[in-house]
Each structure stands twice: as structure tokens, then as C-alpha cells.
Amino acid sequence: MFWKKKGESAPKPAPEPRKSGGSAGSAGASDTGGDAGSPLLTGDSNLDGKSVELLLAVIARISQASDLESKLTEIVDRSIEFATAERGLLILADATGQPIVRVARSREGQNLGADVRFSSSIVKKVLDENRPRKATVNSDSEALDLGRSVYDLKLRAVMCVPISTPPPPGEASGGPQRGALYIDSRAATREFTERDLSLFAALSTHISIALQNERLHLDSLEKTRLEQSLELASAVQNSLMPQVPKDRPGWDLAGWYRPAERTSGDFFDFVSLKTSKLAVVIGDVSGHGIGPALITASAQGSLRSYLRVGQEPAQALGLLNQDLCERDEAGMFLTLLLVVLSNDGRCDLLNAGHHGPLVWRAKTRSVESVDAHGPALGWVAETPYSIDASIELEKGDVLLAFTDGLIESHAPGDRDRLFGIERLRMLLGELASHPHDAQTISRSIAEAALSFSAAKHEDDITLVVVKKA
């Protein structure tokens, strides 16, 4: 239950009745705290039947509300009706324990606003002690004892009960979310009884359950919406991954990627240049998930546009770098390798802070690294970029570009045992020494890394294979 009953403890003696006209400085003649275990059922079948019938009717009305706002309003309106009060407030405690009015209504169904005055002292007692309380005012001095607002508003009767629900799943705070349901009246003949307090306390128990169920329902809807958004983002990103060119004379090309989450901070691309050359691109935005994926999509689209309108690759990187610096995304940057392929086998490499590619030489049957690079994109806006290295690929040579998620995959249960660059060099040499095409080489490397990590990886994995045919 969301309401902790205390009926198992010894019953407390009933408070002594006080005469009207209590003196200033007293605790208030009729300010009494109720016990959550106060008897709701009296043994009088007729009276008890009416109590249960009334309680169920109010609960049914509250349950029929279609959304959270309507439900909160219905709770207050029905509480006013339930107790024949003039005003009702639903109050929540903020992080510091201060009461904040969430809903305030009059008997006529008018919204009273968040600045409405009420007996904050009684509400504070209810929140602090997690016990129902009621008060009946018989004189000005008693009103002042209960608080200046009680005196100013000329309140005759006040009743307040706690509402407590568990925190949403995943919240840092382990305690319940606390609140109170408060009603009052200025009618001279109105006086809330112990039975009223017991009925109101019983109602608050069901209200707590109703609010918790509503929140769980909203959490479920929000989770569904988030899942749908991620699915859409993943589908959009997949659509941005290019078709691997199959019509480039002298070249056999392949690309492969897998995100650590639904979306990826990695990308690869193939862009035909106006010079009849082909730009092969692989990039890695720091981090992974939806944030880096948005930067990835923007960066990929911008770079493709710059290259297609005739910008030199170095100038295109400079423009992209300025774009990323202007975003001012704290701690976010992009490493990128751009390889310009000429039909004669020449490869110009522009490396912005990325891992250097591996090259397998068919003639020497050895693997070499091309490690020259400049700074990553997104750090300094005016950074100039240029060709960092130029190499010649001959028939059968293979160039492998990859993101760090590949070599940083680790064995299950051993974060220090990485797939590593040396393992990758050996695997590339073994695969490239056979007459495999680029797609077979890329797929085999990816499968080896996933097998090594038992298909679990904390970072996105992307690789591109370029083989001279």
C-alpha cells in the first residue's frame, strides 16, 4: 500500500475537548492530528454502508478523468464535495520540502491560482509528520494560534491529509514524492469530525494509488514515444549511409558499420568529385547516441555538399571545421579521414585527428600504417587543413580505414583485453593475402571483432575497405 497504516500500535486516547475562547499562546483548541489507522467503519451497518458507498462514488469519479490534469482537478473538486468544504487544494512538496500549490479550486469550480492563501502551518505539520490533521476555530486567538492566514481568511474548519507516492523509476532520490490534500471552510456551523478525517484519509490512500498509476501510465507512453523517436532516427541515419559504388574502374570498395545504440556517431561516405576522382570518407563524432548522431548527419551532409560544388578537399574540411566550431557543443568534436582516389592508384590522405589507415601491400605481403594527421574538427575555427600523406596503391593492395570502436572492443569481463591494433594488422594481412573482395574483407573483420567481444561493444564500429583491382 502507498499509505502506511498504524492501526497495529496501541490506540491513542481521544483528545480532551477544549472550551471555546482558548488563550493566545496555546496550541489551538481543536487542532488535532488523526491517525491513519483511525476507524473508518464504526460497526453501524447503515452508517458504514453510506461511508463506503460515498467513498467508492468519489473514487469512481476520479478514476474516470481522461488525463493527468483532469484527474488532479477532479481530485480537488470531489474532495470539496466529499467533505462539504468551500475550497480545496492539492499541494506538493518541492525538493526543499516547501509546499507548492498544484491545484486550487472553489466549491463553485473556479480555479483559485497558485498564490492562494491557506493554513501553511497545518500543511507543514501534515507533510512533516505524514499524518492527517484537522482543526476547528472557535475564537480569534485560536485562529492566530493556527496561523495568520487562518485568522485573515476567517476560516472555521480546516482538514488536511498526506498523499505519498513512490518516486519515478530511475530518480536519484529514493524517498517518496510527498504532497497533501487540503480543504477548508468559513461556514460558522462547519466542523470536521473524526469520522470526516477518517473518510478523508481513506480517500487520500486511493488518490495516492490513482496518481501512481497515472504516472506509470504516462511513463509508459513517454517511453513508447522515445522508442518511436529512436527508431525513426535510426531509420533516417541508415538512409544516409551511402550505396557503395560498384562502377569505379580499378577499385573494389566496401563499407560496414554498427552503432553501439540505436543511432551512431560514426559515418562513412563515397563522394564523386568534379575532377572524376572519388572521395572516401570515414568519421567519428565523440560519444554515441542521439546527440552525436545529429552532429554526424549534419557533418556528413555539409561535407558532401562542399565536395560536390567543387571545393578542394582541404578547403571543404576547413569549412566543415568552422561549422562545427560555431555549434559550440561542449566537448564534442569530429575525427575524420578523407582519402581522394585517382584512377591511376594515387591516394591523397587528409586526416583530421583520426586513426591512420592500415595498408596491406600485395608485393611485400606486409601491413604498414599511414599515421600523419592534423587536428580534429571542431576545436579551433581557423585551423588550416592540407594533404597529410600521398601513397600509391598497386593491384591487390588493400587500404583499411576504421573508427576506434573496432580496436577498442574488449573481451567479455576483461576491459583491459582489447581487440587492438596488432590483432587487426594480423587479421588484415591474413585476409588480404587471399583473393577476397573488399566486401568479404570488411565483413570478416567486423565478424572477428564482434566474436571477440561476444557481440557487445560500447562504442560505434565503422570500417571502410579500399582494394586496388
Buried (B, 14 or more C-beta within 10 A) or exposed (E): EBBEEEEEEEEEEEEEEBEEEBEEEEEBBBBBBBBBBBEBEEEEEEEBEEBBEBBEEBBEBBEEBEEEEEBBBBBBBBBBBBBBBBBBBBBBBEEEEEBEBBBBBBBEEEEBEEEBBBBBBBBBBBBEEBBBBBBBBBBEBBBBBBBEBBBEBEBBBBBBBBBBBBEEEEEEEEEBBBBBBBBBBBEEEBBBEBBBBBBBBBBBBBBBBBBBEBBBEEEEEEEEEEEEEBEEBBEEBEEBBBEBEEEBEBBBBBBBBBBBBBBBBBBBBBBEBEEEBBBBBBBBBBBBBBBBBBBBBBBBEBBBBBBBEEBBBBBBBBBBBBBBBEEEBEEBBBBBBBBBBBEEBEBBBBBBBBBBBBBBBBEEEEBBEBEEBBBBBBBEEEBEBEBBBEBEBEEBBBBBBBBBBBBBBBBEEEEEEBBBBEBBBEBBBEBBEEEBBBBBBBBBBBEBBBEBBEEEBEBBBBBBBBBBE
